[in-house]
């Protein structure tokens, strides 16, 4: 999970991940809410969790829903979904990541 403050769960120790998840999500929501409150013209995107070898689909869905719920509770509009696309032409052939990443496009309600 990433937000405008570049908070990332990937750097946490697994034993503390469950404890830090709600705190980091709250920081992310607060940061986005502050940015969007500055102007009606501001918008944000949040990169959503994706499935990879070390995660299970159930965890990905749980975390996506959790993030969406937290943004909606903060009064933010999360109805628009988008994908970031990447140019993979300069990456090694062994890079198996897809050339896209799902995101939520967030605006003030």
GULUM-259924 format. One record per atom (N, C-alpha, C): x, y, z; atom name; residue number from 1. Coordinates in Angstrom, 3 decimals, decimal comma, padded with zeros to 6 digits, m for minus. Example, Ala and Ser with C-alpha at 12.3 -4.5 7.8 and 13.67 -1.06 7.14 Angstrom:
<atom px="013,190" py="m005,690" pz="007,800" atom="N" n="1"/>
<atom px="012,300" py="m004,500" pz="007,800" atom="CA" n="1"/>
<atom px="013,200" py="m003,300" pz="007,800" atom="C" n="1"/>
<atom px="012,850" py="m002,250" pz="007,080" atom="N" n="2"/>
<atom px="013,670" py="m001,060" pz="007,140" atom="CA" n="2"/>
<atom px="012,900" py="000,030" pz="007,870" atom="C" n="2"/>
% end
This chain:
<atom px="000,853" py="m001,161" pz="000,000" atom="N" n="1"/>
<atom px="000,000" py="000,000" pz="000,000" atom="CA" n="1"/>
<atom px="000,896" py="001,220" pz="000,000" atom="C" n="1"/>
<atom px="000,573" py="002,190" pz="m000,856" atom="N" n="2"/>
<atom px="001,336" py="003,416" pz="m000,891" atom="CA" n="2"/>
<atom px="000,380" py="004,589" pz="m000,849" atom="C" n="2"/>
<atom px="000,853" py="005,689" pz="m000,351" atom="N" n="3"/>
<atom px="000,046" py="006,909" pz="m000,385" atom="CA" n="3"/>
<atom px="000,948" py="008,070" pz="m000,729" atom="C" n="3"/>
<atom px="000,388" py="009,255" pz="m000,743" atom="N" n="4"/>
<atom px="001,155" py="010,441" pz="m001,091" atom="CA" n="4"/>
<atom px="002,345" py="010,663" pz="m000,188" atom="C" n="4"/>
<atom px="002,310" py="010,117" pz="001,003" atom="N" n="5"/>
<atom px="003,423" py="010,277" pz="001,940" atom="CA" n="5"/>
<atom px="004,442" py="009,159" pz="001,774" atom="C" n="5"/>
<atom px="004,264" py="008,343" pz="000,724" atom="N" n="6"/>
<atom px="005,169" py="007,229" pz="000,440" atom="CA" n="6"/>
<atom px="005,276" py="006,264" pz="001,610" atom="C" n="6"/>
<atom px="004,163" py="005,958" pz="002,216" atom="N" n="7"/>
<atom px="004,123" py="004,970" pz="003,283" atom="CA" n="7"/>
<atom px="003,954" py="003,611" pz="002,627" atom="C" n="7"/>
<atom px="004,799" py="002,682" pz="002,974" atom="N" n="8"/>
<atom px="004,754" py="001,376" pz="002,326" atom="CA" n="8"/>
<atom px="004,796" py="000,269" pz="003,367" atom="C" n="8"/>
<atom px="003,863" py="m000,663" pz="003,267" atom="N" n="9"/>
<atom px="003,839" py="m001,779" pz="004,207" atom="CA" n="9"/>
<atom px="004,958" py="m002,777" pz="003,950" atom="C" n="9"/>
<atom px="005,508" py="m002,777" pz="002,777" atom="N" n="10"/>
<atom px="006,503" py="m003,775" pz="002,418" atom="CA" n="10"/>
<atom px="007,763" py="m003,730" pz="003,263" atom="C" n="10"/>
<atom px="008,034" py="m002,636" pz="003,932" atom="N" n="11"/>
<atom px="009,268" py="m002,523" pz="004,709" atom="CA" n="11"/>
<atom px="009,089" py="m002,910" pz="006,175" atom="C" n="11"/>
<atom px="007,899" py="m003,319" pz="006,556" atom="N" n="12"/>
<atom px="007,637" py="m003,692" pz="007,947" atom="CA" n="12"/>
<atom px="008,000" py="m005,159" pz="008,175" atom="C" n="12"/>
<atom px="008,363" py="m005,480" pz="009,393" atom="N" n="13"/>
<atom px="008,568" py="m006,883" pz="009,722" atom="CA" n="13"/>
<atom px="007,214" py="m007,565" pz="009,770" atom="C" n="13"/>
<atom px="007,172" py="m008,827" pz="009,324" atom="N" n="14"/>
<atom px="005,903" py="m009,545" pz="009,255" atom="CA" n="14"/>
<atom px="005,200" py="m009,604" pz="010,610" atom="C" n="14"/>
<atom px="005,935" py="m009,765" pz="011,686" atom="N" n="15"/>
<atom px="005,312" py="m009,892" pz="012,999" atom="CA" n="15"/>
<atom px="004,594" py="m008,607" pz="013,420" atom="C" n="15"/>
<atom px="005,058" py="m007,470" pz="012,916" atom="N" n="16"/>
<atom px="004,455" py="m006,190" pz="013,288" atom="CA" n="16"/>
<atom px="003,498" py="m005,674" pz="012,227" atom="C" n="16"/>
<atom px="003,392" py="m006,378" pz="011,107" atom="N" n="17"/>
<atom px="002,575" py="m005,911" pz="009,999" atom="CA" n="17"/>
<atom px="001,118" py="m005,739" pz="010,395" atom="C" n="17"/>
<atom px="000,571" py="m006,703" pz="011,100" atom="N" n="18"/>
<atom px="m000,833" py="m006,629" pz="011,497" atom="CA" n="18"/>
<atom px="m001,089" py="m005,436" pz="012,406" atom="C" n="18"/>
<atom px="m000,121" py="m005,112" pz="013,270" atom="N" n="19"/>
<atom px="m000,273" py="m003,971" pz="014,163" atom="CA" n="19"/>
<atom px="m000,159" py="m002,653" pz="013,402" atom="C" n="19"/>
<atom px="000,708" py="m002,574" pz="012,431" atom="N" n="20"/>
<atom px="000,979" py="m001,329" pz="011,736" atom="CA" n="20"/>
<atom px="m000,006" py="m001,046" pz="010,613" atom="C" n="20"/>
<atom px="m000,653" py="m002,055" pz="010,081" atom="N" n="21"/>
<atom px="m001,533" py="m001,875" pz="008,931" atom="CA" n="21"/>
<atom px="m002,583" py="m000,789" pz="009,158" atom="C" n="21"/>
<atom px="m003,365" py="m000,832" pz="010,241" atom="N" n="22"/>
<atom px="m004,365" py="000,220" pz="010,452" atom="CA" n="22"/>
<atom px="m003,749" py="001,598" pz="010,656" atom="C" n="22"/>
<atom px="m002,604" py="001,660" pz="011,303" atom="N" n="23"/>
<atom px="m001,943" py="002,944" pz="011,555" atom="CA" n="23"/>
<atom px="m001,454" py="003,547" pz="010,242" atom="C" n="23"/>
<atom px="m000,818" py="002,744" pz="009,403" atom="N" n="24"/>
<atom px="m000,322" py="003,244" pz="008,129" atom="CA" n="24"/>
<atom px="m001,463" py="003,635" pz="007,206" atom="C" n="24"/>
<atom px="m002,542" py="002,864" pz="007,213" atom="N" n="25"/>
<atom px="m003,713" py="003,211" pz="006,403" atom="CA" n="25"/>
<atom px="m004,291" py="004,539" pz="006,867" atom="C" n="25"/>
<atom px="m004,351" py="004,758" pz="008,182" atom="N" n="26"/>
<atom px="m004,881" py="006,013" pz="008,713" atom="CA" n="26"/>
<atom px="m004,009" py="007,194" pz="008,285" atom="C" n="26"/>
<atom px="m002,700" py="007,027" pz="008,305" atom="N" n="27"/>
<atom px="m001,784" py="008,086" pz="007,872" atom="CA" n="27"/>
<atom px="m002,003" py="008,371" pz="006,392" atom="C" n="27"/>
<atom px="m002,171" py="007,340" pz="005,600" atom="N" n="28"/>
<atom px="m002,395" py="007,497" pz="004,173" atom="CA" n="28"/>
<atom px="m003,696" py="008,255" pz="003,909" atom="C" n="28"/>
<atom px="m004,761" py="007,865" pz="004,586" atom="N" n="29"/>
<atom px="m006,061" py="008,519" pz="004,417" atom="CA" n="29"/>
<atom px="m005,973" py="009,977" pz="004,849" atom="C" n="29"/>
<atom px="m005,343" py="010,254" pz="005,978" atom="N" n="30"/>
<atom px="m005,210" py="011,628" pz="006,464" atom="CA" n="30"/>
<atom px="m004,413" py="012,487" pz="005,488" atom="C" n="30"/>
<atom px="m003,349" py="011,933" pz="004,934" atom="N" n="31"/>
<atom px="m002,515" py="012,671" pz="003,987" atom="CA" n="31"/>
<atom px="m003,306" py="013,021" pz="002,725" atom="C" n="31"/>
<atom px="m004,000" py="012,032" pz="002,179" atom="N" n="32"/>
<atom px="m004,792" py="012,276" pz="000,971" atom="CA" n="32"/>
<atom px="m005,919" py="013,262" pz="001,266" atom="C" n="32"/>
<atom px="m006,570" py="013,104" pz="002,401" atom="N" n="33"/>
<atom px="m007,656" py="014,017" pz="002,775" atom="CA" n="33"/>
<atom px="m007,139" py="015,454" pz="002,878" atom="C" n="33"/>
<atom px="m005,976" py="015,643" pz="003,469" atom="N" n="34"/>
<atom px="m005,387" py="016,984" pz="003,596" atom="CA" n="34"/>
<atom px="m005,092" py="017,593" pz="002,235" atom="C" n="34"/>
<atom px="m004,526" py="016,791" pz="001,339" atom="N" n="35"/>
<atom px="m004,192" py="017,282" pz="m000,004" atom="CA" n="35"/>
<atom px="m005,459" py="017,666" pz="m000,758" atom="C" n="35"/>
<atom px="m006,481" py="016,831" pz="m000,673" atom="N" n="36"/>
<atom px="m007,723" py="017,101" pz="m001,395" atom="CA" n="36"/>
<atom px="m008,473" py="018,287" pz="m000,803" atom="C" n="36"/>
<atom px="m008,292" py="018,537" pz="000,478" atom="N" n="37"/>
<atom px="m008,968" py="019,659" pz="001,138" atom="CA" n="37"/>
<atom px="m008,400" py="021,012" pz="000,724" atom="C" n="37"/>
<atom px="m007,200" py="021,022" pz="000,169" atom="N" n="38"/>
<atom px="m006,556" py="022,279" pz="m000,213" atom="CA" n="38"/>
<atom px="m007,233" py="022,953" pz="m001,401" atom="C" n="38"/>
<atom px="m007,837" py="022,161" pz="m002,285" atom="N" n="39"/>
<atom px="m008,472" py="022,730" pz="m003,468" atom="CA" n="39"/>
<atom px="m009,455" py="021,728" pz="m004,062" atom="C" n="39"/>
<atom px="m010,545" py="022,247" pz="m004,620" atom="N" n="40"/>
<atom px="m011,518" py="021,377" pz="m005,285" atom="CA" n="40"/>
<atom px="m010,936" py="020,786" pz="m006,567" atom="C" n="40"/>
<atom px="m009,835" py="021,339" pz="m007,047" atom="N" n="41"/>
<atom px="m009,192" py="020,845" pz="m008,266" atom="CA" n="41"/>
<atom px="m008,194" py="019,724" pz="m007,996" atom="C" n="41"/>
<atom px="m007,893" py="019,450" pz="m006,746" atom="N" n="42"/>
<atom px="m006,930" py="018,400" pz="m006,407" atom="CA" n="42"/>
<atom px="m007,563" py="017,021" pz="m006,531" atom="C" n="42"/>
<atom px="m006,741" py="016,067" pz="m006,897" atom="N" n="43"/>
<atom px="m007,145" py="014,664" pz="m006,960" atom="CA" n="43"/>
<atom px="m005,942" py="013,829" pz="m006,557" atom="C" n="43"/>
<atom px="m006,177" py="012,569" pz="m006,303" atom="N" n="44"/>
<atom px="m005,104" py="011,678" pz="m005,876" atom="CA" n="44"/>
<atom px="m005,331" py="010,297" pz="m006,473" atom="C" n="44"/>
<atom px="m004,290" py="009,515" pz="m006,511" atom="N" n="45"/>
<atom px="m004,455" py="008,102" pz="m006,850" atom="CA" n="45"/>
<atom px="m003,723" py="007,276" pz="m005,807" atom="C" n="45"/>
<atom px="m004,285" py="006,121" pz="m005,524" atom="N" n="46"/>
<atom px="m003,696" py="005,191" pz="m004,560" atom="CA" n="46"/>
<atom px="m003,452" py="003,874" pz="m005,277" atom="C" n="46"/>
<atom px="m002,233" py="003,410" pz="m005,231" atom="N" n="47"/>
<atom px="m001,922" py="002,119" pz="m005,834" atom="CA" n="47"/>
<atom px="m002,417" py="001,024" pz="m004,904" atom="C" n="47"/>
<atom px="m003,221" py="000,148" pz="m005,445" atom="N" n="48"/>
<atom px="m003,838" py="m000,905" pz="m004,657" atom="CA" n="48"/>
<atom px="m002,920" py="m002,114" pz="m004,526" atom="C" n="48"/>
<atom px="m003,118" py="m002,914" pz="m003,468" atom="N" n="49"/>
<atom px="m002,333" py="m004,143" pz="m003,328" atom="CA" n="49"/>
<atom px="m002,575" py="m005,074" pz="m004,515" atom="C" n="49"/>
<atom px="m001,545" py="m005,796" pz="m004,910" atom="N" n="50"/>
<atom px="m001,652" py="m006,742" pz="m006,025" atom="CA" n="50"/>
<atom px="m001,188" py="m008,124" pz="m005,584" atom="C" n="50"/>
<atom px="m001,628" py="m009,106" pz="m006,315" atom="N" n="51"/>
<atom px="m001,257" py="m010,490" pz="m006,038" atom="CA" n="51"/>
<atom px="000,163" py="m010,751" pz="m006,530" atom="C" n="51"/>
<atom px="000,973" py="m011,381" pz="m005,708" atom="N" n="52"/>
<atom px="002,301" py="m011,839" pz="m006,110" atom="CA" n="52"/>
<atom px="002,594" py="m013,116" pz="m005,346" atom="C" n="52"/>
<atom px="003,776" py="m013,667" pz="m005,506" atom="N" n="53"/>
<atom px="004,091" py="m014,983" pz="m004,957" atom="CA" n="53"/>
<atom px="003,929" py="m015,072" pz="m003,447" atom="C" n="53"/>
<atom px="004,175" py="m014,013" pz="m002,716" atom="N" n="54"/>
<atom px="004,141" py="m014,082" pz="m001,261" atom="CA" n="54"/>
<atom px="002,799" py="m013,679" pz="m000,662" atom="C" n="54"/>
<atom px="001,777" py="m013,485" pz="m001,484" atom="N" n="55"/>
<atom px="000,467" py="m013,128" pz="m000,956" atom="CA" n="55"/>
<atom px="m000,596" py="m014,089" pz="m001,457" atom="C" n="55"/>
<atom px="m001,686" py="m014,117" pz="m000,751" atom="N" n="56"/>
<atom px="m002,830" py="m014,918" pz="m001,161" atom="CA" n="56"/>
<atom px="m003,925" py="m013,980" pz="m001,642" atom="C" n="56"/>
<atom px="m004,780" py="m014,472" pz="m002,543" atom="N" n="57"/>
<atom px="m005,855" py="m013,646" pz="m003,101" atom="CA" n="57"/>
<atom px="m006,752" py="m013,092" pz="m001,994" atom="C" n="57"/>
<atom px="m007,019" py="m013,904" pz="m000,970" atom="N" n="58"/>
<atom px="m007,875" py="m013,458" pz="000,130" atom="CA" n="58"/>
<atom px="m007,299" py="m012,205" pz="000,804" atom="C" n="58"/>
<atom px="m005,987" py="m012,176" pz="001,006" atom="N" n="59"/>
<atom px="m005,338" py="m011,019" pz="001,644" atom="CA" n="59"/>
<atom px="m005,392" py="m009,793" pz="000,743" atom="C" n="59"/>
<atom px="m005,199" py="m009,985" pz="m000,559" atom="N" n="60"/>
<atom px="m005,248" py="m008,859" pz="m001,500" atom="CA" n="60"/>
<atom px="m006,640" py="m008,234" pz="m001,489" atom="C" n="60"/>
<atom px="m007,669" py="m009,057" pz="m001,558" atom="N" n="61"/>
<atom px="m009,049" py="m008,553" pz="m001,562" atom="CA" n="61"/>
<atom px="m009,360" py="m007,851" pz="m000,248" atom="C" n="61"/>
<atom px="m008,930" py="m008,451" pz="000,862" atom="N" n="62"/>
<atom px="m009,171" py="m007,854" pz="002,182" atom="CA" n="62"/>
<atom px="m008,549" py="m006,466" pz="002,280" atom="C" n="62"/>
<atom px="m007,309" py="m006,321" pz="001,840" atom="N" n="63"/>
<atom px="m006,614" py="m005,046" pz="001,942" atom="CA" n="63"/>
<atom px="m007,177" py="m004,006" pz="000,971" atom="C" n="63"/>
<atom px="m007,583" py="m004,439" pz="m000,213" atom="N" n="64"/>
<atom px="m008,213" py="m003,503" pz="m001,149" atom="CA" n="64"/>
<atom px="m009,521" py="m002,960" pz="m000,575" atom="C" n="64"/>
<atom px="m010,326" py="m003,855" pz="m000,034" atom="N" n="65"/>
<atom px="m011,604" py="m003,428" pz="000,544" atom="CA" n="65"/>
<atom px="m011,381" py="m002,534" pz="001,757" atom="C" n="65"/>
<atom px="m010,387" py="m002,873" pz="002,570" atom="N" n="66"/>
<atom px="m010,086" py="m002,067" pz="003,754" atom="CA" n="66"/>
<atom px="m009,723" py="m000,637" pz="003,348" atom="C" n="66"/>
<atom px="m008,847" py="m000,501" pz="002,359" atom="N" n="67"/>
<atom px="m008,457" py="000,831" pz="001,909" atom="CA" n="67"/>
<atom px="m009,654" py="001,605" pz="001,363" atom="C" n="67"/>
<atom px="m010,435" py="000,960" pz="000,507" atom="N" n="68"/>
<atom px="m011,616" py="001,627" pz="m000,040" atom="CA" n="68"/>
<atom px="m012,563" py="002,076" pz="001,049" atom="C" n="68"/>
<atom px="m012,790" py="001,216" pz="002,040" atom="N" n="69"/>
<atom px="m013,675" py="001,556" pz="003,155" atom="CA" n="69"/>
<atom px="m013,150" py="002,743" pz="003,947" atom="C" n="69"/>
<atom px="m011,843" py="002,777" pz="004,185" atom="N" n="70"/>
<atom px="m011,260" py="003,867" pz="004,972" atom="CA" n="70"/>
<atom px="m011,392" py="005,204" pz="004,252" atom="C" n="70"/>
<atom px="m011,200" py="005,218" pz="002,933" atom="N" n="71"/>
<atom px="m011,353" py="006,458" pz="002,179" atom="CA" n="71"/>
<atom px="m012,809" py="006,898" pz="002,146" atom="C" n="71"/>
<atom px="m013,736" py="005,959" pz="002,024" atom="N" n="72"/>
<atom px="m015,156" py="006,323" pz="002,032" atom="CA" n="72"/>
<atom px="m015,580" py="006,851" pz="003,391" atom="C" n="72"/>
<atom px="m015,073" py="006,250" pz="004,485" atom="N" n="73"/>
<atom px="m015,383" py="006,745" pz="005,824" atom="CA" n="73"/>
<atom px="m014,879" py="008,173" pz="006,034" atom="C" n="73"/>
<atom px="m013,804" py="008,530" pz="005,331" atom="N" n="74"/>
<atom px="m013,251" py="009,883" pz="005,436" atom="CA" n="74"/>
<atom px="m014,013" py="010,868" pz="004,540" atom="C" n="74"/>
<atom px="m015,052" py="010,381" pz="003,859" atom="N" n="75"/>
<atom px="m015,851" py="011,266" pz="003,014" atom="CA" n="75"/>
<atom px="m015,245" py="011,528" pz="001,649" atom="C" n="75"/>
<atom px="m014,377" py="010,644" pz="001,182" atom="N" n="76"/>
<atom px="m013,729" py="010,817" pz="m000,110" atom="CA" n="76"/>
<atom px="m014,384" py="009,904" pz="m001,148" atom="C" n="76"/>
<atom px="m014,379" py="010,327" pz="m002,402" atom="N" n="77"/>
<atom px="m014,987" py="009,575" pz="m003,496" atom="CA" n="77"/>
<atom px="m013,959" py="008,612" pz="m004,084" atom="C" n="77"/>
<atom px="m014,252" py="007,323" pz="m004,004" atom="N" n="78"/>
<atom px="m013,330" py="006,303" pz="m004,518" atom="CA" n="78"/>
<atom px="m013,983" py="005,453" pz="m005,612" atom="C" n="78"/>
<atom px="m014,981" py="005,989" pz="m006,290" atom="N" n="79"/>
<atom px="m015,732" py="005,205" pz="m007,268" atom="CA" n="79"/>
<atom px="m014,980" py="004,996" pz="m008,579" atom="C" n="79"/>
<atom px="m014,020" py="005,844" pz="m008,878" atom="N" n="80"/>
<atom px="m013,283" py="005,728" pz="m010,135" atom="CA" n="80"/>
<atom px="m012,059" py="004,837" pz="m009,952" atom="C" n="80"/>
<atom px="m011,946" py="003,831" pz="m010,799" atom="N" n="81"/>
<atom px="m010,763" py="002,978" pz="m010,789" atom="CA" n="81"/>
<atom px="m009,982" py="003,231" pz="m012,065" atom="C" n="81"/>
<atom px="m008,682" py="003,116" pz="m011,967" atom="N" n="82"/>
<atom px="m007,825" py="003,293" pz="m013,127" atom="CA" n="82"/>
<atom px="m006,626" py="002,377" pz="m013,002" atom="C" n="82"/>
<atom px="m005,856" py="002,308" pz="m014,048" atom="N" n="83"/>
<atom px="m004,630" py="001,516" pz="m014,033" atom="CA" n="83"/>
<atom px="m003,467" py="002,383" pz="m014,485" atom="C" n="83"/>
<atom px="m002,378" py="002,296" pz="m013,761" atom="N" n="84"/>
<atom px="m001,135" py="002,903" pz="m014,214" atom="CA" n="84"/>
<atom px="m000,479" py="001,907" pz="m015,155" atom="C" n="84"/>
<atom px="000,024" py="002,377" pz="m016,264" atom="N" n="85"/>
<atom px="000,725" py="001,482" pz="m017,184" atom="CA" n="85"/>
<atom px="002,198" py="001,863" pz="m017,216" atom="C" n="85"/>
<atom px="003,032" py="000,868" pz="m017,452" atom="N" n="86"/>
<atom px="004,473" py="001,052" pz="m017,418" atom="CA" n="86"/>
<atom px="005,090" py="000,598" pz="m018,726" atom="C" n="86"/>
<atom px="006,142" py="001,275" pz="m019,135" atom="N" n="87"/>
<atom px="006,925" py="000,860" pz="m020,292" atom="CA" n="87"/>
<atom px="007,964" py="m000,147" pz="m019,798" atom="C" n="87"/>
<atom px="007,826" py="m001,385" pz="m020,212" atom="N" n="88"/>
<atom px="008,737" py="m002,427" pz="m019,754" atom="CA" n="88"/>
<atom px="009,831" py="m002,738" pz="m020,767" atom="C" n="88"/>
<atom px="009,975" py="m001,908" pz="m021,782" atom="N" n="89"/>
<atom px="010,942" py="m002,199" pz="m022,843" atom="CA" n="89"/>
<atom px="012,391" py="m002,193" pz="m022,351" atom="C" n="89"/>
<atom px="012,690" py="m001,461" pz="m021,287" atom="N" n="90"/>
<atom px="014,063" py="m001,389" pz="m020,777" atom="CA" n="90"/>
<atom px="014,323" py="m002,323" pz="m019,604" atom="C" n="90"/>
<atom px="013,351" py="m003,137" pz="m019,241" atom="N" n="91"/>
<atom px="013,509" py="m004,053" pz="m018,115" atom="CA" n="91"/>
<atom px="014,022" py="m005,405" pz="m018,587" atom="C" n="91"/>
<atom px="014,673" py="m006,162" pz="m017,697" atom="N" n="92"/>
<atom px="015,155" py="m007,488" pz="m018,076" atom="CA" n="92"/>
<atom px="013,996" py="m008,409" pz="m018,495" atom="C" n="92"/>
<atom px="014,291" py="m009,342" pz="m019,367" atom="N" n="93"/>
<atom px="013,257" py="m010,259" pz="m019,869" atom="CA" n="93"/>
<atom px="012,648" py="m011,101" pz="m018,755" atom="C" n="93"/>
<atom px="013,383" py="m011,327" pz="m017,677" atom="N" n="94"/>
<atom px="012,893" py="m012,133" pz="m016,562" atom="CA" n="94"/>
<atom px="011,894" py="m011,424" pz="m015,662" atom="C" n="94"/>
<atom px="011,675" py="m010,127" pz="m015,869" atom="N" n="95"/>
<atom px="010,740" py="m009,374" pz="m015,057" atom="CA" n="95"/>
<atom px="009,320" py="m009,797" pz="m015,423" atom="C" n="95"/>
<atom px="008,648" py="m010,474" pz="m014,498" atom="N" n="96"/>
<atom px="007,333" py="m011,038" pz="m014,777" atom="CA" n="96"/>
<atom px="006,178" py="m010,179" pz="m014,287" atom="C" n="96"/>
<atom px="006,484" py="m009,010" pz="m013,756" atom="N" n="97"/>
<atom px="005,405" py="m008,133" pz="m013,295" atom="CA" n="97"/>
<atom px="004,589" py="m007,654" pz="m014,488" atom="C" n="97"/>
<atom px="003,280" py="m007,511" pz="m014,292" atom="N" n="98"/>
<atom px="002,468" py="m007,001" pz="m015,400" atom="CA" n="98"/>
<atom px="002,806" py="m005,533" pz="m015,680" atom="C" n="98"/>
<atom px="002,531" py="m005,060" pz="m016,894" atom="N" n="99"/>
<atom px="002,850" py="m003,672" pz="m017,236" atom="CA" n="99"/>
<atom px="001,793" py="m002,676" pz="m016,767" atom="C" n="99"/>
<atom px="001,044" py="m003,010" pz="m015,748" atom="N" n="100"/>
<atom px="m000,012" py="m002,142" pz="m015,230" atom="CA" n="100"/>
<atom px="m000,134" py="m002,344" pz="m013,723" atom="C" n="100"/>
<atom px="m000,759" py="m001,377" pz="m013,064" atom="N" n="101"/>
<atom px="m001,002" py="m001,488" pz="m011,625" atom="CA" n="101"/>
<atom px="m002,372" py="m000,866" pz="m011,334" atom="C" n="101"/>
<atom px="m003,271" py="m001,603" pz="m010,655" atom="N" n="102"/>
<atom px="m004,598" py="m001,057" pz="m010,363" atom="CA" n="102"/>
<atom px="m004,519" py="000,050" pz="m009,305" atom="C" n="102"/>
<atom px="m005,343" py="001,084" pz="m009,502" atom="N" n="103"/>
<atom px="m005,359" py="002,236" pz="m008,595" atom="CA" n="103"/>
<atom px="m006,792" py="002,703" pz="m008,374" atom="C" n="103"/>
<atom px="m006,963" py="003,456" pz="m007,312" atom="N" n="104"/>
<atom px="m008,186" py="004,193" pz="m007,086" atom="CA" n="104"/>
<atom px="m007,897" py="005,652" pz="m007,375" atom="C" n="104"/>
<atom px="m008,787" py="006,307" pz="m008,115" atom="N" n="105"/>
<atom px="m008,697" py="007,734" pz="m008,366" atom="CA" n="105"/>
<atom px="m009,598" py="008,401" pz="m007,325" atom="C" n="105"/>
<atom px="m009,024" py="009,218" pz="m006,470" atom="N" n="106"/>
<atom px="m009,741" py="009,737" pz="m005,314" atom="CA" n="106"/>
<atom px="m009,953" py="011,245" pz="m005,445" atom="C" n="106"/>
<atom px="m011,191" py="011,660" pz="m005,190" atom="N" n="107"/>
<atom px="m011,531" py="013,082" pz="m005,178" atom="CA" n="107"/>
<atom px="m012,356" py="013,361" pz="m003,932" atom="C" n="107"/>
<atom px="m012,559" py="014,639" pz="m003,641" atom="N" n="108"/>
<atom px="m013,436" py="014,995" pz="m002,518" atom="CA" n="108"/>
<atom px="m014,878" py="014,722" pz="m002,913" atom="C" n="108"/>
<atom px="m015,662" py="014,289" pz="m001,955" atom="N" n="109"/>
<atom px="m017,090" py="014,026" pz="m002,228" atom="CA" n="109"/>
<atom px="m017,855" py="015,324" pz="m002,336" atom="C" n="109"/>
% end
